[in-house]
């Protein structure tokens, strides 16, 4: 094949010729600017809101290929949510400060805790997800995933005062419901029992009720699985059935020592 025919072949096989990969980097820039606008004392909120509107308009035009949901309407709706989102994120930060004995100050939580950053980006992306904005919520969540190691689908519903400790390796699925004052540690998976396209519109991921603690590397699967309020799930447990409220679920390892000859 000649160089020209190779180029022609590549172009003809591009499945989405309208796809502009600059949206990925522009969404990451928007996401960082949004986080700093809400938390950085040196940011001028008035100026930044205007910049954010401009940045959002640009990425929205790249993500949307029709005019059925005008950008102005989406941005205005999202802007209305920002004060309450900030209030909720302050509750999340305080949960980290109060529960984690290693935390020295609230400033440390805002600046240095990957779990808090992951929660913040999820709350932003979740609002856009609920407004049926295409692509952008997922790009935001994947940016947080890459930075923190926490993979929260923007569709997941998460209550107030949520605390993620150590962050790395956490997976929270699209239809997961987490109620208030829940605490989870690294490596926790809140996932689906089956991965089938036919289950797209069903609840596939667990419900975690109020005041639950889930320790490291626990795996909880299934849309009908409910972890009852005030329960504690120990590390390395594998759960596919509901747990009653006020329970302690733990894994008992079997240790066999090899004797020396």
BAFI-3210 file (N, C-alpha, C; in Angstrom, 3 decimals, decimal comma, padded with zeros to 6 digits):
// residues 261
n [1|2|3|4|5|6|7|8|9|10|11|12|13|14|15|16|17|18|19|20|21|22|23|24|25|26|27|28|29|30|31|32|33|34|35|36|37|38|39|40|41|42|43|44|45|46|47|48|49|50|51|52|53|54|55|56|57|58|59|60|61|62|63|64|65|66|67|68|69|70|71|72|73|74|75|76|77|78|79|80|81|82|83|84|85|86|87|88|89|90|91|92|93|94|95|96|97|98|99|100|101|102|103|104|105|106|107|108|109|110|111|112|113|114|115|116|117|118|119|120|121|122|123|124|125|126|127|128|129|130|131|132|133|134|135|136|137|138|139|140|141|142|143|144|145|146|147|148|149|150|151|152|153|154|155|156|157|158|159|160|161|162|163|164|165|166|167|168|169|170|171|172|173|174|175|176|177|178|179|180|181|182|183|184|185|186|187|188|189|190|191|192|193|194|195|196|197|198|199|200|201|202|203|204|205|206|207|208|209|210|211|212|213|214|215|216|217|218|219|220|221|222|223|224|225|226|227|228|229|230|231|232|233|234|235|236|237|238|239|240|241|242|243|244|245|246|247|248|249|250|251|252|253|254|255|256|257|258|259|260|261]
n.u [000,842|000,430|001,634|-000,332|-002,654|-002,737|-003,190|-005,702|-007,158|-007,031|-008,440|-010,967|-011,761|-012,125|-014,175|-015,549|-015,513|-015,984|-014,919|-013,045|-010,093|-009,076|-010,928|-010,607|-008,283|-009,064|-011,277|-010,091|-008,610|-010,736|-011,924|-009,941|-009,777|-012,325|-012,285|-010,272|-011,450|-013,493|-012,120|-009,555|-008,178|-006,940|-008,068|-010,045|-013,322|-015,412|-014,195|-013,265|-015,603|-016,673|-014,631|-014,818|-017,353|-016,877|-014,960|-016,487|-018,457|-016,949|-016,029|-018,471|-019,548|-017,944|-018,647|-021,357|-023,566|-025,905|-028,586|-030,493|-030,355|-029,472|-026,320|-026,277|-028,471|-027,717|-025,311|-026,248|-027,964|-026,124|-024,462|-026,196|-026,144|-023,677|-023,189|-024,515|-023,178|-020,604|-021,103|-021,741|-019,346|-017,674|-018,643|-017,800|-015,018|-014,717|-015,504|-013,331|-011,332|-012,253|-012,416|-010,045|-007,131|-004,644|-004,869|-004,007|-004,963|-007,679|-006,960|-004,996|-006,524|-008,070|-006,054|-004,239|-005,392|-006,126|-008,498|-010,461|-010,269|-011,132|-013,790|-014,809|-014,591|-016,275|-018,753|-019,143|-019,212|-021,358|-023,602|-023,672|-024,021|-026,604|-027,946|-027,962|-025,759|-023,586|-020,618|-018,767|-019,110|-018,057|-015,441|-014,482|-014,637|-012,862|-010,525|-010,125|-009,851|-007,414|-005,669|-005,981|-006,446|-008,933|-011,960|-014,864|-017,991|-019,782|-022,526|-023,108|-024,741|-024,157|-024,184|-024,045|-021,089|-019,047|-016,316|-013,205|-010,476|-007,024|-007,500|-006,448|-007,286|-010,044|-013,329|-016,405|-019,539|-021,894|-024,700|-024,648|-025,629|-024,883|-025,300|-025,507|-022,596|-020,749|-017,826|-014,980|-012,222|-008,989|-008,898|-011,497|-014,317|-017,348|-019,403|-020,829|-022,657|-022,887|-021,775|-023,429|-024,740|-027,474|-028,361|-028,227|-030,062|-030,805|-030,609|-027,474|-025,513|-024,384|-026,255|-025,341|-025,939|-026,550|-023,812|-021,989|-018,954|-016,401|-013,796|-010,373|-009,959|-012,313|-014,969|-018,018|-020,906|-023,583|-026,876|-029,056|-027,962|-027,646|-026,027|-026,597|-027,447|-025,050|-023,346|-020,269|-017,872|-015,405|-011,891|-010,914|-013,191|-015,808|-018,767|-021,998|-024,583|-027,236|-026,552|-027,568|-028,647|-026,368|-024,370|-021,313|-019,165|-016,769|-013,721|-012,389|-009,244|-007,517|-004,743|-001,924|000,921|003,998|005,906|009,317|011,592]
n.v [-001,205|002,255|005,315|007,338|005,789|004,357|006,407|007,250|004,919|004,762|007,113|006,509|004,480|005,542|005,599|007,596|010,390|012,997|013,232|014,965|015,021|016,973|017,696|016,149|017,091|019,729|019,416|018,414|020,666|022,466|021,096|021,172|023,952|024,493|023,140|024,613|027,123|026,852|026,213|027,385|030,028|032,137|032,424|034,366|034,426|035,638|036,377|033,868|032,370|033,396|032,653|029,879|029,453|030,085|028,102|025,812|026,102|025,727|023,026|021,774|022,252|020,613|018,129|017,781|017,073|018,045|020,461|020,209|020,523|023,309|024,900|027,138|026,754|024,423|025,193|027,292|025,862|024,144|026,005|027,032|024,980|025,004|026,430|024,738|022,358|023,010|023,333|020,669|019,399|020,537|019,251|016,654|017,020|017,665|015,246|013,651|014,930|014,556|011,788|010,550|009,776|010,584|013,018|016,411|018,974|020,929|022,184|020,521|018,349|019,425|020,121|017,947|015,391|012,616|011,165|013,038|014,792|013,071|012,629|015,227|015,778|013,799|014,687|017,010|015,936|014,215|015,883|016,978|014,630|013,933|015,866|014,969|015,445|014,680|012,645|014,551|014,307|011,707|012,003|013,752|012,151|010,127|011,558|012,206|009,597|008,841|010,564|009,988|007,259|006,386|005,123|006,282|006,005|008,539|008,312|007,212|007,472|009,422|010,057|012,662|013,704|011,844|009,632|008,765|006,786|006,705|005,990|004,674|002,320|002,001|001,172|002,241|001,591|002,515|002,441|002,412|003,127|005,181|006,006|008,532|009,478|007,404|005,365|004,374|002,260|001,776|-000,081|-001,090|-002,529|-001,744|-003,276|-004,905|-007,987|-009,295|-008,673|-007,504|-006,237|-006,119|-005,526|-002,864|-000,829|-001,453|-001,758|-002,437|-002,379|-002,252|-001,137|000,989|001,612|004,149|005,256|003,165|001,273|000,283|-001,825|-002,269|-003,603|-005,039|-006,638|-005,971|-006,975|-006,663|-005,591|-005,988|-006,206|-005,089|-003,219|-003,020|-000,275|001,150|-001,016|-002,943|-003,780|-006,056|-006,229|-007,632|-009,157|-010,923|-010,197|-010,995|-010,981|-009,465|-007,574|-007,403|-004,562|-003,125|-005,088|-007,060|-007,977|-010,262|-011,678|-014,863|-015,955|-018,880|-020,264|-022,061|-023,511|-024,432|-027,110|-027,416|-029,814]
n.w [000,000|-000,715|000,774|000,666|000,253|002,611|004,474|003,580|004,093|006,888|007,605|006,547|008,213|010,678|013,379|014,730|013,456|014,321|016,811|019,165|020,709|022,307|024,144|026,387|027,786|028,133|029,753|032,069|032,830|033,340|035,473|037,502|037,838|038,780|041,253|042,608|042,622|044,477|046,822|047,156|048,834|047,623|045,191|043,007|043,256|041,825|039,354|038,524|038,187|035,851|034,075|034,324|033,230|030,557|029,923|030,349|028,408|026,116|026,321|026,450|023,950|022,461|023,405|022,945|020,329|019,407|019,703|021,662|024,381|025,540|026,188|027,909|029,595|030,946|032,225|033,884|035,559|036,804|038,067|039,986|041,784|043,021|045,576|047,501|046,990|047,872|050,620|051,275|050,660|052,544|054,785|054,180|054,302|057,010|058,115|057,439|058,952|061,572|061,864|061,056|062,676|061,838|060,610|060,713|060,390|059,013|056,702|055,692|054,882|052,756|050,918|050,674|050,822|048,970|048,921|049,600|047,406|045,371|046,156|045,944|043,157|042,279|043,288|041,778|039,136|039,356|039,545|036,956|035,535|036,383|035,032|032,529|030,902|028,298|028,199|029,534|032,456|032,834|031,899|033,831|036,137|035,439|035,289|038,012|038,884|037,678|039,011|041,738|042,117|042,770|041,690|040,933|039,641|037,896|038,184|040,666|043,847|046,605|050,031|052,621|054,519|053,835|053,951|052,697|053,211|052,604|049,951|047,404|044,854|045,157|044,061|042,903|041,790|039,127|039,877|042,574|045,933|048,554|051,848|054,511|056,469|055,974|055,899|054,135|053,228|051,596|048,500|048,473|046,875|045,439|043,686|040,716|040,409|037,993|034,655|032,201|029,193|028,938|031,440|031,805|032,540|035,119|038,742|039,734|041,607|045,095|048,069|050,644|053,894|056,486|058,555|058,213|058,241|056,105|055,734|054,506|051,223|051,081|049,310|047,891|046,365|043,959|043,091|044,769|047,213|050,470|052,880|056,135|058,345|060,621|060,606|060,485|058,148|057,787|056,771|053,591|053,141|051,369|049,954|048,961|049,669|051,592|054,579|057,897|059,909|062,343|062,486|062,565|060,178|059,206|057,880|058,365|058,368|057,217|058,458|057,705|058,878|057,606|058,612|059,564|058,318]
ca.u [000,000|001,156|001,403|-001,625|-003,740|-002,779|-003,854|-007,112|-007,750|-007,183|-009,525|-012,249|-012,102|-012,350|-015,586|-016,158|-014,685|-016,214|-014,308|-011,925|-009,462|-008,734|-011,934|-010,073|-007,384|-009,824|-012,126|-009,210|-008,332|-011,976|-012,119|-008,994|-010,163|-013,531|-011,857|-009,555|-012,392|-014,262|-011,336|-008,330|-008,482|-006,335|-008,847|-011,122|-014,504|-016,158|-013,477|-013,179|-016,907|-016,761|-013,697|-015,400|-018,457|-016,271|-014,345|-017,547|-019,079|-016,074|-016,046|-019,839|-019,730|-017,223|-019,288|-022,756|-023,700|-027,221|-028,939|-031,710|-030,126|-028,518|-025,261|-026,615|-029,371|-026,962|-024,393|-027,024|-028,418|-024,964|-024,027|-027,109|-025,834|-022,345|-023,178|-024,870|-022,088|-019,530|-021,528|-021,633|-017,928|-017,138|-019,009|-016,897|-013,694|-014,787|-015,551|-011,943|-010,603|-012,730|-012,287|-008,685|-006,209|-003,433|-005,112|-003,540|-005,714|-008,640|-006,231|-004,331|-007,536|-008,419|-004,932|-003,380|-006,077|-006,660|-009,885|-011,319|-010,282|-011,984|-015,182|-015,179|-014,808|-017,495|-019,956|-019,302|-019,591|-022,682|-024,614|-023,744|-024,602|-028,049|-028,489|-027,840|-024,652|-022,804|-019,156|-018,015|-019,031|-017,159|-014,079|-014,119|-014,414|-011,646|-009,402|-009,927|-009,366|-006,000|-004,903|-006,113|-006,635|-010,319|-012,823|-016,282|-018,806|-020,554|-023,919|-023,270|-025,380|-023,376|-024,710|-023,148|-020,056|-018,433|-014,877|-012,390|-009,127|-005,927|-008,002|-006,039|-007,903|-011,477|-014,222|-017,809|-020,265|-022,855|-025,994|-024,403|-026,204|-024,180|-026,003|-024,684|-021,608|-020,099|-016,370|-014,404|-010,761|-008,386|-009,140|-012,899|-015,091|-018,809|-019,564|-021,959|-022,477|-022,751|-021,543|-024,194|-025,329|-028,918|-028,655|-027,835|-031,051|-031,200|-029,683|-026,485|-024,504|-024,965|-026,675|-024,645|-026,755|-025,875|-022,838|-021,274|-017,512|-015,958|-012,339|-009,583|-010,038|-013,600|-015,689|-019,465|-021,431|-024,987|-027,848|-029,979|-027,182|-027,753|-025,275|-027,459|-026,839|-024,195|-022,578|-018,850|-017,426|-013,976|-011,034|-010,807|-014,442|-016,478|-020,180|-022,959|-025,915|-027,436|-026,103|-028,522|-028,074|-025,640|-023,610|-019,881|-018,871|-015,318|-013,147|-011,506|-008,251|-006,984|-003,292|-001,238|002,368|004,769|006,918|010,633|011,986]
ca.v [000,000|003,518|006,187|007,996|004,815|004,065|007,547|007,179|003,781|005,148|008,088|005,851|003,567|006,258|005,383|008,840|011,464|014,268|013,184|015,887|014,600|018,122|017,793|015,480|018,005|020,919|019,037|018,341|022,056|022,966|020,412|021,748|025,336|024,431|022,758|025,738|028,224|026,606|025,958|028,174|031,371|033,118|032,508|035,357|033,652|036,366|036,225|032,456|031,891|033,774|031,788|028,533|029,446|030,041|026,780|024,817|026,286|025,141|021,555|021,329|022,263|019,450|016,891|017,698|017,184|018,577|021,660|019,950|020,942|024,401|025,028|028,167|026,153|023,465|025,919|027,998|024,860|023,678|027,121|027,104|023,877|025,140|026,721|023,553|021,398|023,423|022,980|019,224|019,041|020,909|018,148|015,542|017,354|017,547|013,822|013,196|015,501|014,006|010,330|010,091|010,259|011,125|014,358|017,438|020,211|020,894|022,586|019,327|017,536|020,053|020,192|016,765|014,103|012,176|010,749|014,222|015,265|012,149|012,896|016,532|015,654|013,002|015,503|017,864|015,138|013,629|016,879|017,041|013,340|014,021|016,795|014,254|015,968|013,553|012,545|015,373|013,721|010,556|012,517|014,293|011,046|009,415|012,406|011,953|008,212|008,832|011,329|009,473|005,817|006,121|005,043|006,444|006,355|009,744|008,008|006,750|008,429|009,393|010,967|013,628|013,278|010,630|009,625|007,745|006,807|006,175|006,162|003,856|001,044|001,951|001,156|002,429|001,475|003,527|002,452|002,283|004,140|005,270|006,981|009,480|009,088|006,137|005,443|003,226|002,244|001,449|-001,384|-001,527|-002,580|-001,803|-003,593|-005,691|-009,446|-009,691|-007,588|-007,774|-005,027|-006,170|-005,034|-001,450|000,023|-002,045|-001,471|-003,513|-002,183|-002,330|-000,003|001,041|002,505|005,143|004,963|001,903|001,322|-000,835|-001,830|-002,432|-004,731|-005,729|-006,636|-006,082|-007,048|-006,954|-004,517|-006,284|-006,310|-003,912|-003,271|-002,308|000,846|000,931|-002,258|-002,857|-004,836|-006,214|-006,292|-008,838|-009,927|-011,039|-010,177|-010,947|-010,994|-008,334|-007,647|-006,706|-003,440|-003,333|-006,337|-007,017|-009,047|-010,335|-012,857|-015,637|-016,626|-020,178|-020,191|-023,350|-023,349|-025,573|-027,489|-027,740|-031,208]
ca.w [000,000|-000,731|001,931|000,494|000,441|004,054|005,108|003,184|004,796|008,291|007,702|006,258|009,303|011,934|013,710|015,191|012,880|014,988|018,130|019,340|021,957|023,150|025,204|027,581|028,491|028,509|030,894|033,236|033,214|033,934|036,759|038,458|038,091|039,608|042,609|043,210|042,827|045,695|048,035|047,268|049,340|046,732|043,954|042,938|042,874|040,786|038,080|038,150|037,718|034,433|033,347|034,315|032,258|029,226|029,748|030,236|027,097|025,106|026,375|026,170|022,491|021,935|023,871|022,495|018,874|019,070|020,465|022,438|025,771|025,356|027,184|028,887|030,574|031,746|033,093|034,904|036,520|037,570|038,904|041,128|042,706|043,621|047,020|048,295|046,830|048,764|051,978|051,439|050,650|053,849|055,686|053,860|054,828|058,465|058,438|057,376|060,075|062,839|061,961|060,786|063,703|061,211|060,070|061,642|060,213|057,915|055,502|055,192|054,199|051,480|049,990|050,548|050,937|047,681|049,086|049,537|046,023|044,609|046,529|045,380|041,716|042,082|043,522|040,591|037,964|039,600|039,199|035,497|035,130|036,612|034,032|031,247|030,098|027,796|028,162|030,475|033,798|032,841|031,773|035,143|037,076|035,040|035,694|039,445|038,970|037,344|039,996|043,111|042,190|043,175|040,509|041,292|038,477|038,210|038,501|042,051|044,753|047,850|051,042|053,252|055,476|053,286|054,217|052,045|053,770|051,781|048,583|046,261|044,509|045,450|042,902|043,275|040,537|038,685|040,564|044,009|046,816|049,830|052,683|055,260|057,485|055,610|055,833|053,450|053,151|050,298|047,893|048,565|045,634|045,505|042,274|040,212|040,379|036,599|033,701|030,984|028,628|029,142|032,793|031,814|033,203|036,400|039,849|039,693|042,648|046,442|048,884|051,930|054,726|057,325|059,610|057,941|058,007|055,265|055,819|053,288|050,284|051,098|048,038|048,108|045,003|043,672|043,251|045,865|048,442|051,339|054,126|057,073|059,058|061,798|060,497|060,163|057,248|057,986|055,599|052,761|053,089|050,062|050,326|047,850|050,281|052,493|055,967|058,756|060,666|063,601|062,422|062,294|059,240|059,044|057,239|059,241|057,527|057,651|058,361|057,868|058,967|057,135|059,582|059,046|058,484]
c.u [000,875|000,827|000,029|-002,794|-003,864|-003,515|-005,353|-007,839|-007,999|-008,365|-010,883|-012,704|-012,241|-013,840|-016,284|-015,323|-014,875|-015,522|-013,058|-011,295|-009,027|-009,737|-011,428|-009,221|-008,124|-010,755|-011,302|-008,872|-009,544|-012,178|-011,202|-009,380|-011,394|-013,168|-011,175|-010,480|-013,144|-013,403|-010,098|-008,676|-007,914|-007,089|-009,894|-012,365|-015,249|-015,512|-013,504|-014,496|-017,092|-015,848|-014,261|-016,538|-017,917|-015,666|-015,409|-018,232|-018,264|-016,130|-017,447|-020,086|-019,016|-017,925|-020,676|-022,850|-025,105|-027,546|-030,172|-031,581|-029,078|-027,538|-025,635|-027,506|-028,616|-026,052|-025,139|-027,521|-027,292|-024,478|-024,898|-026,770|-024,546|-022,361|-023,504|-023,817|-020,926|-019,867|-021,361|-020,176|-017,234|-017,476|-018,104|-015,510|-013,667|-014,855|-014,143|-011,162|-010,978|-012,442|-010,848|-007,715|-004,931|-003,623|-004,771|-004,344|-006,685|-007,970|-005,535|-005,305|-007,835|-007,298|-004,326|-004,092|-006,655|-008,112|-010,840|-011,403|-011,208|-013,461|-015,659|-015,484|-016,039|-018,743|-020,196|-019,857|-020,987|-023,798|-024,784|-024,336|-026,125|-028,730|-028,344|-026,793|-023,813|-021,307|-018,413|-017,981|-018,064|-015,696|-013,590|-013,796|-013,153|-010,395|-009,089|-009,381|-007,866|-005,134|-004,873|-006,157|-008,030|-011,220|-014,282|-017,044|-019,652|-022,020|-024,151|-023,846|-024,719|-023,881|-023,632|-022,145|-019,450|-016,926|-014,219|-010,981|-008,150|-006,261|-007,688|-006,854|-009,383|-012,281|-015,657|-018,618|-021,386|-024,126|-025,852|-025,075|-025,474|-024,854|-025,010|-023,711|-020,990|-018,602|-015,846|-012,899|-010,298|-008,775|-010,567|-013,549|-016,574|-019,273|-020,798|-021,630|-022,242|-022,489|-022,193|-024,819|-026,833|-029,332|-028,411|-028,780|-031,575|-030,193|-028,731|-025,523|-025,145|-025,495|-025,964|-025,362|-025,894|-024,882|-022,097|-019,787|-017,127|-014,432|-011,685|-009,850|-011,299|-014,265|-017,168|-020,134|-022,947|-025,933|-028,839|-029,266|-027,241|-026,905|-026,008|-026,720|-026,096|-023,383|-021,122|-018,489|-015,903|-013,206|-011,065|-012,067|-015,015|-017,959|-021,048|-024,399|-026,010|-026,955|-027,069|-027,859|-027,341|-024,863|-022,124|-019,564|-017,360|-014,907|-012,216|-010,499|-007,832|-005,481|-002,698|000,257|003,072|005,885|008,241|010,936|013,192]
c.v [001,253|004,327|006,846|007,039|004,412|005,172|007,509|006,068|004,103|006,096|007,430|004,936|004,256|006,234|006,670|010,015|012,814|014,345|014,058|015,600|015,784|018,285|017,170|016,433|019,268|020,634|018,938|019,743|022,672|022,382|020,978|023,178|025,395|024,114|023,936|026,918|028,068|026,582|026,840|029,609|032,465|033,269|033,607|034,656|034,325|036,197|034,789|031,899|032,219|032,913|030,379|028,424|029,336|028,667|025,707|024,904|025,612|023,618|021,009|021,277|021,088|018,140|016,692|017,955|017,603|019,726|021,452|020,404|022,055|024,540|026,024|027,596|025,220|024,205|026,640|027,030|024,368|024,756|027,257|026,059|024,116|025,503|025,500|022,457|021,731|023,091|021,483|018,780|019,461|019,851|016,935|015,792|017,221|016,091|013,228|013,666|014,820|012,511|009,852|010,638|010,867|012,554|015,407|018,728|020,048|021,305|021,398|018,449|018,114|019,954|018,835|015,422|013,679|011,724|011,925|014,760|014,392|012,396|014,203|016,416|014,802|013,869|016,463|017,060|014,542|014,604|016,985|015,757|013,386|014,977|016,233|014,870|014,790|013,747|013,288|014,773|012,546|010,991|013,096|013,179|010,271|010,234|012,181|010,547|008,164|009,508|010,632|007,952|005,413|006,195|005,089|006,829|007,575|009,489|007,589|007,857|008,317|010,463|011,836|012,955|011,935|010,723|008,447|007,854|006,102|006,121|005,036|002,582|000,919|002,014|001,253|002,526|002,483|003,594|002,247|003,430|004,065|006,360|007,786|008,782|007,711|006,365|004,194|003,397|001,756|000,052|-001,882|-001,484|-002,675|-002,002|-004,417|-007,178|-009,942|-008,459|-007,975|-006,482|-004,963|-005,637|-003,531|-000,578|-000,564|-001,637|-002,660|-003,488|-002,028|-001,004|-000,097|002,069|003,339|004,519|003,635|002,199|000,080|-000,789|-002,359|-003,739|-005,575|-005,589|-006,895|-005,953|-007,226|-005,814|-004,736|-006,361|-004,999|-004,148|-002,386|-001,271|000,402|-000,352|-001,962|-004,059|-004,908|-006,340|-007,649|-009,705|-009,896|-011,200|-010,064|-011,030|-009,859|-008,636|-006,821|-005,518|-003,906|-004,645|-006,060|-008,230|-009,078|-011,666|-013,548|-016,381|-017,967|-020,165|-021,563|-023,114|-024,608|-025,888|-027,818|-029,208|-031,302]
c.w [000,000|000,520|001,853|000,729|001,900|004,799|004,825|003,925|006,258|008,459|007,501|007,386|010,657|012,252|014,115|014,690|013,556|016,346|018,194|020,703|022,830|024,290|026,506|028,409|028,943|029,687|032,168|033,756|033,900|035,325|037,830|038,826|038,994|041,055|043,307|043,487|044,145|046,955|048,217|047,671|048,439|045,409|044,059|042,399|041,730|039,410|037,603|037,647|036,237|033,571|033,236|033,307|030,838|028,938|029,568|028,880|026,005|025,132|026,089|024,665|021,834|022,292|023,287|020,997|018,449|020,013|021,350|023,889|025,755|026,518|028,284|029,984|031,509|032,718|034,207|035,977|037,405|038,535|040,145|042,195|043,497|045,111|047,887|048,167|047,753|050,218|052,238|051,483|051,946|054,901|055,449|054,453|056,348|058,916|058,418|058,589|061,384|062,983|061,826|061,829|063,120|060,700|061,119|061,547|059,048|056,616|054,858|054,404|052,823|050,465|049,677|050,570|049,581|047,768|049,002|048,113|045,173|044,892|045,895|043,893|041,433|042,267|042,351|039,415|038,117|039,237|037,680|034,919|035,269|035,634|032,620|030,321|029,607|028,018|029,278|031,887|033,879|032,701|033,097|036,124|036,724|035,326|037,181|039,678|038,725|038,395|041,353|043,218|042,635|041,948|040,952|040,037|038,824|038,531|039,937|042,928|046,124|048,805|051,670|054,190|055,086|053,475|053,503|052,611|052,839|050,288|047,599|046,096|044,784|044,153|043,399|041,985|040,346|039,517|042,070|044,757|048,155|050,648|053,540|056,227|057,227|055,471|055,142|053,292|051,778|049,825|047,946|047,185|045,959|044,070|041,952|040,252|038,968|035,735|032,379|030,484|028,857|030,512|032,929|032,623|034,505|037,477|039,993|040,876|044,024|046,981|050,227|052,792|055,686|058,311|059,436|057,759|057,205|055,207|054,544|052,549|050,421|049,735|048,314|046,745|044,988|043,980|044,372|047,213|049,210|052,585|055,125|057,901|060,315|061,742|060,171|059,293|057,344|056,680|054,924|052,750|051,676|050,342|049,087|048,353|051,285|053,909|056,806|059,453|061,918|063,644|062,208|061,424|059,033|058,445|058,227|058,373|058,108|057,401|058,648|057,829|058,493|058,120|058,905|059,279|059,422]
res [x|x|x|x|x|x|x|x|x|x|x|x|x|x|x|x|x|x|x|x|x|x|x|x|x|x|x|x|x|x|x|x|x|x|x|x|x|x|x|x|x|x|x|x|x|x|x|x|x|x|x|x|x|x|x|x|x|x|x|x|x|x|x|x|x|x|x|x|x|x|x|x|x|x|x|x|x|x|x|x|x|x|x|x|x|x|x|x|x|x|x|x|x|x|x|x|x|x|x|x|x|x|x|x|x|x|x|x|x|x|x|x|x|x|x|x|x|x|x|x|x|x|x|x|x|x|x|x|x|x|x|x|x|x|x|x|x|x|x|x|x|x|x|x|x|x|x|x|x|x|x|x|x|x|x|x|x|x|x|x|x|x|x|x|x|x|x|x|x|x|x|x|x|x|x|x|x|x|x|x|x|x|x|x|x|x|x|x|x|x|x|x|x|x|x|x|x|x|x|x|x|x|x|x|x|x|x|x|x|x|x|x|x|x|x|x|x|x|x|x|x|x|x|x|x|x|x|x|x|x|x|x|x|x|x|x|x|x|x|x|x|x|x|x|x|x|x|x|x|x|x|x|x|x|x|x|x|x|x|x|x]
***
